[in-house]
Amino acid sequence: MIYGYARCSTNESKQDINRQIKELKAAGAEEVIFEYEHGDAKMKKELQMLLEIARAGDTIITLEVSRLSRSTQQLCEIVEVIKRKHLRLMIVGSITVDCRQGSIDPMSQAFIQMSAVFAELELSIIQARVKSGMANAKAKGAAIGRPRTTKDDIPAIFLRHYPSLMNGKMNVSELARVCGLSRPTVYKYMKMMG
């Protein structure tokens, strides 16, 4: 089986993952697994699931090393799974790490590790730039971060369905689905309702 793996750091309203999916299919992916998760997140549920279901001889294709991880340690752990499970990892237009025989050649090992270092470096540079920009904006008097949510900000659809939750006619998951909200947002609003 040839799997594709796509990842964006933020949600679908901010980043379009379809470009990655299209390119992965063009590269030969029969099934594409995708998720919205930050690159250095310790747990990427869909990637973890993909690594669990992949069988010896399968191929995993991704577009960039940074799609798998922006952490050198995490990428090395992923490569160990690739090696242990006898998989092939293809980074489109870059490198193929073929461990279907149970080992990895030294040049591929070195290249994938260097790629991980550069992906982690890129993330560190971005974080430093954002931190500096925020400090500069704060020094100029700008408000930093999201505006504080008040009871007046709770959407009408939540207020309309909230009594059903309180009467036991609906659970939190159902309320979140009906309102188009995440469960953490529902809990936040419930706390504000007192």
N, C-alpha and C positions, 0 to 999 in steps of 0.2 A: 504494500500500500504506500502511496505517496501522499503525505500530509503537508499542508501549508500551515504556517503559523504567522498570524498578523497581530500587531499590538499597537494601540495608540495610548498616549498617556492620559488624555482627558476624554470626556464623553462625546457621543456622536453629534451633539449640537455644536461642539467646538472643533472636532477633527473628523475628517471623512476617511474611514478605514477602507472604503470600497476600492480605492486606487491600489492598495496593497493586495486585496483579495483578487482583483483582476490580474495583477502582475504575477501573483503566485499561481493562478490557474494557467496563465500563459506559459509559465515555467514548468508546468506538468503536474501541479497538485491536483489530486483527485478529490480531496476533501480539505477544506480550509477551516481551521480552528482560529477564532479571533477573540480578543478581549480588550477592554479599556482598563489599563492599569499602569501605574507609574513604573518606569524602567528599573528603578532600584528597589521596588517593593520586594520584601522578603518572600511573599507568597503570591504567585500568579496562578490562580485556580485553573484556568483553561490550559496553560502550559503544563502545569503539573499533571492534569488529567491526560493530556496528549502523551506525555512521557510515560505514563502508566499504561495506556492502551496500546502503544506502539509495540510491535513484535519484531523479533529478530529478522533482519533483512529489509525492514521498512525504511523509508526515507522521510526526513523532515526538511522542508524547504522554508527559508525565511529570506527577507530582502536585505537585512543588515544584521550585524552582530548585536547592535543596540536594541533591536526588536526583542531578542531573547533576554538580554540583561544589560544594565549599565554598571554592573558590579563584577569586577574581575573574579572574586571568590565565587559568586553565583554562577558565572559562566563556566568556570572550571568544574563546578559541581554538575552542571548540565552535561558537559563533555564527558565526565566520568559515567553518567547514566547512559549516554550514547555508546560509550565504549563497552560498558557492562552488558547492555542489552543487544549489542551487535547491530547498531543502526547506522544509517548514513545521514549526515547533516550537510545540507547544501545552503551556502550563503550566496544568493543569486549574484552573478558577476564578480564574485570574490574568491571564495575557497570552498572546497568540498572536503569534509572530514569523513572518510569512509572507514568505519569501524565494524563493518559486516563480518570481518575475519577475527574480531575481538581485540584488535590493537589499532594504534594510531601511529602514523609515521612521524618522526621527530620534527620535520619541517612544518607539517600541518599543525602539530601541537604548539609549536612556537608561534606560528602565525595567528592561530586563534587566540592564544593568550595575549599577544601584542594587540590584537584587535580589541580585546576586552579592556586592556589598559587604556587605549585611546577612547573607547566609549565611556569609560568611567571618568577620564580626564575631561571629556566634552561636557558631561553632566556637572562636574565640579566647577568648570568655567561658567556655565550657565547659572548655577546656583550663586556663585560669587557675584556675577553681574547683576542678578536680580536683587540680592541683598544690598549691594552698593546703591542700586537705583532706588530701592525703598528707603534707605538711610538718607539719601539726597533729597527725596521727595518729602520725607518727614521733617528734615531740617528746614525745608521751605514752607512748612506748615500744612502740608497735605495730609489728609486722613488716610491712614494705611489700613488695608484689609477690607473685608466685607462690612457693609453697614450693619449695625446691630438690628436684629429682627425684633419687632415689637408685636404685641397682640393685634395691632391694626394691620400688620402685614400678612396675617394668616388668610389664605385664599378662601373665597366664598364657598367653593366646592367642599373644602374640608369642614367648614362650619355647618354646611348643610347635612353632611353625612356623619359628623361626629356623634350626634345623639344615638345613632344606630350602634356605634361602638360601645357607648356607655350603657345601652340597654341590652348588650350581649347579642345583638342581631348580626354583628359583623366583627371579625377579628382585625388585628392591626394590619396583617398582610392584605386582607380584602380592602380595608380602608385605603391603604397605600395604592393598590391597583386601581380602585375606582377614582381616586383623586389624581392619579398620575404622579405620585410622590414616592420618594424612597422611604423605607422604614425608618431610618434615622431622623428624617425630616418630620415624619408623623409623630415620632416620640418627642421631638423638640416642641412641636405644636401642642401635643398633649400636656407636656410639662407647663407650657405657657398658659394653657386653659385652666390649670390649677386643679 
